[in-house]
């Protein structure tokens, strides 16, 4: 499998790249800062400098040629402005979709966030956090409206840098019983992303993810049947 990962130097992306390389998959890591290239190579991926806030979809599509799937794991990051929540968390996700369509790549995994369906509290309506939630929700809504993607949306809970447990709880967003809110390691998120890529039946799913008691592949199979 050949993956193209937007946000290729991010904490989830680097873990995904290491896991993909370990099983013989090829990854292309889209990065904004060329200084990150060596770290991406060490993770087993091919670095490509492509600023998703500057590049056009046609130029980006050239980097997607031959890919089996794209993964959007980018984000404006802590301390960024409300404006960049829109240009990265929303606009860059849509740009990647346009580029994927142009390159003939249908499979698209979006790393989103839990609890984005509920509007921000009135006192938080103009906060950076509120802009982040709205940007993520807008990206989800726009991607789900497209018919040219085989889209899976993964909504992890609060992310940690702890060692992966290899055990998760995964289920449809808004399902009954609900998955609930909790922590999940970034390493376990990466493992679930690989399991989703191995499961074509997960296309169309919107899934909540926290730490749990079930191995990722088993959890994905149960959540997408």
N, C-alpha and C positions, 0 to 999 in steps of 0.2 A: 504494500500500500504506500502511496505517496501523498503526504499531507502538506498543506500550506497553512501556516499558523500565524495569524495576525496578532501582534503583541508578543512577538517571538522571544523577547527577553524577559517577559513577565514571570512571576513566580509559579503560576500554574503551567505556563508554556514550557519553561525549562524542564519541569518534571515530566511533562508529556513527551518532550523530545527525548529525554533519557529513556523513558519506557518504550517509546517507539523504536529507538535505535537498538535497544536490548533484544527486541524480537525480530529485528531485520527490516523494519519499515524505514522509509526515507522521509525526512521532514525538511521543509523549507521554512525558515524563520524570518518573517518580515519584521525588521527592526528600524527604528528611527535614528538611533545613535550608532555610528560606525564603530565607536569604542567598545560596543558590546559584542562585536563579531567573534572575538576569540572565545568568550564564555559560551556563546551559542554553539560554536564548533566543538567545544569540550563536551557539550551536552549531546552531541551526535547529529546536529542539524546543519544545514547549509544556510548561512546568513545572507539575506538580501536586504540592502538598505532601501527602504520605501516608506516615506513619511505619509501616513494615511490622511493627514490634514492638508497635504499639498499635492499628492499625485492624482492624476486622472484615472478613471476606470479603465480606459483603453490601455494605458501604460501598465497599470496594475495587472490587467488580464494577461499580459505577456509572462508574468512571473507565475501564473497559475496553470500554464499550459502543461498538460500531462498529469495533473493532479487528480487523485481519486476523491479527495474531500478537502474542504477548507474548514478551519476552526477559528472562530473569532474569540480570542482570549485577551483582547486589548482593553485598556481602560485609561482614563485620564489620570487616575491615581490620587492618593491622598494629597491634600494641599493644593490641588488644582482648582482653577476658577470654575464658576458656574457655566461660563461660556464654553469651556473645554469639555464639560460633561456632554454638551450638545455636539461639539465637533468630533469628539472621539467616540463616546459611548453610544451615540445615536448615528451620526452621519458616517463615521468610518465603517460601522457595521453594514450600513446600506451600500456604501461604496464597494465593500468586499462582495456583496451579493451581485451588484451590477457587473463587477469584474468576473466573478465566477460564471455568471450567465454567458458573458461574452466568450469565455474560455471553454464553455461546454462542460462545466463542473456543476453537477446538481447537488451533491451532498454537502450540507452546511450544518455545522454545529455552532450554536451560540451559547457562550457562557454568560448567563444573566445573573439575577439575584432574586432571593426570596422576598415575598411580601411586597411586590411592586404593583399589585392590582389595587391595593387600598390607597386612596389619595393621602398626601402628607397632612399632618395635623395643621390646623389653621395657623398656629403660632410658628410653624416651621415652613410655611408655604414658600417663602422666598430664600430659604437657606440653600447652601450648596448641596446638602443632602437631598433636599426636595428636587432640585434640578437634576441630580443624578437619577433619582427614582423615575422622574418623568422621561428622561432620556432613554433609560433602559426599557421602559414600557413602550415608548414610541418606536424604538428599534424592533421590539418583539412584534408589535402590531403591524408594522410595515412589512416585516419579513414573512409573517404568517399570511399576509394577503397575497403573496406572490404564488404563482403556479409553476414557476420554473426552478424551484428548489425543493429538494428533499431535506426538509429542515427539522432539526431536533433542538429544543431549547432546554438547557440544563440550568436550574436555579439552585445553586448551593446556598447553605446557611452561612453562618459567620466563619470565615476562613482562618485557619491557623497554620503555622509553620511547623507544628509538631510532626514527628515521624508518622508515616501512614500506618493505619491499623489493618488495612485490607478488609475492613468490615464497614458496611454502610447501611443506611435506610433510604430507599428510593421509592417514589410513587408519583402518580399524576398530581399536578398542581390543582388544588381545589378538590381532591379526591376524598373519599370517605372509606376508612378513617384517614384524617390528614396526617401527613408526615410529621408535622409539628416543626417548631423552630429550634435550632441547636447549632452546634459547631460541627465542622468537618475539616479535615486536613486537606491542604492543597494537593498532597500526594494522592490521597484517595479520590479527589476530584479528577486528577489526571487518569487514574485507573478506570474510573467510570467513563470518561470520554473515550478511551480506547475501546471499552466494551460496547459503547454505543456505536462507534464506527464499525464494529464487527457485527452489528445487529441491524440490518436494513429495516426490520419491522419497527424500529424506533423512530423512523421518519414520521413527522406529524405530531410527535409527543412533546408535551411541556411537563418537565419533571422536577420535583423538589428533591433535594439531597441533603442529608445530614449524616453524621456518624451513626453506626448501628451495629447489626449483628450478622449481616449477610454479605458474602463475597460479591464484588462488583459485577462479575459476569452473571451470577445467579440473580442478583437484584435487578439487573437490566432485563433479563429474560422474563422475570416475574412481572415487571412493571410495563412491559410492552407486548404482552400476549392478549 
